[in-house]
């Protein structure tokens, strides 16, 4: 039996998931039934890695609500409720806030005006990189900094271009090694990163210990990580990738909870 890692907050795909937004890629049809099957497989992987999976209440009027990471940023014992950059997504946050409070986390809100998506927030150790682009503005980066810097974090803004979120372009392995795509974010704002052979290869979720989660659409990256000694869990999320989703945005991991 896997060691208990904490709680993974997820939100199952709603009935309108196929209507989810796309911004930087062309629209292709989404199979809602396949999306539900893939999400079930994603939840199974999290549970198999020791995470207690808890479902955030539905937000069925919000097609993009399955991407629950955008609604909530957890830093230590603080859950920051975001203010999504897409107006139609703002109905997603109330349920996420209640789920965080149910875990005993302190909650704080990003107040209007301005916008901040959780997918723009990459935590590496005590550094919090925040993408500034279409879904997050500089003023809300400062608001986030006011909340988390007293917790000993350092917030670093990163300018984006041609990509939906910062974590669409760069994420980190458990040892802090950054995996990224060149040309879509301000590389001067982050330490040296390692380029990946597939776009989806820069999307990894540290699961605890030496385990990482990656999309099945990045087999070469997964093989390379396995060769380095990482225990790689791959999952098919192809229907969500049609909506610019990736393995990071389908959950909020709360280590030690539960």
Buried (B, 14 or more C-beta within 10 A) or exposed (E): EEEEBBBBBBBBBBEBBBBBBEBEEEEEEBBBEEBBBBBEBBBEBBEEBBBBBBBBEBBEEBBBBBBBBBBBBBBBEBBBBBBBBBEEBBBBBEBBBEBBEEBEBEBBBBEEEBBBBBBBBBBBEEBBBBBBBBBBBEEBBEBBBEBBEEEEBEBBBBEBEBBBBBBBBBBBBBEEBBBBBEEBBEBEBBEEBEEBEBBBBBBBBBBBBBBBBBBBBBBEBBEBBBEEEBEBBBBBBBBBBBBBBBBBBBBBBBEEBB
